[in-house]
């Protein structure tokens, strides 16, 4: 069981932190290359611009999955913070359940569309569109996993009414 947890955490860290950081570095590097070639060498390259857009897309979706895991997405805090903790947890459960259900429903059509687009290539890099937008499927999977984790944690809170340990620190649920 401990090995499975380590593998799980490695996969999550790889996609949400390592791969998203690599995509961000790729995006910035491609922009620097494009600026250098255009303004110093007076040569306009197509591939850095295209690469920067695709790397940005990967950064965006992997970063969004990280935000779900960390609970950093925007909420309507003016009302949410005024609710009692139990009601906050119930709101979280409802929202996460709806989001998870929608993501599960759309996953199959999204995957089929990705596979269909394999034969279409990007203009400059000539890579299949499937590779460019595969990150959306990864985002869906990661978000579904994180939402289930949050739902389980919130249900545990509602059943035990404990969210802190003896020292008053928040307990890490999963």
Buried (B, 14 or more C-beta within 10 A) or exposed (E): EEEEEEEEEEEBEEBBBEBBEBBBEBBBBBBEBBEEBBEEEEEEBEBBBBBBEBBBBBBBBBBBBBBBBEEEEEBEEEEEEEEEEEEBBBBBBEBBBEBBEEBEEEBEEBBEBBEEBEEEBBEEBEEBBBBBBBBBBBBBBBBBBBBBBBBBBBBBBEEEEEBEEEEEEEEEEE
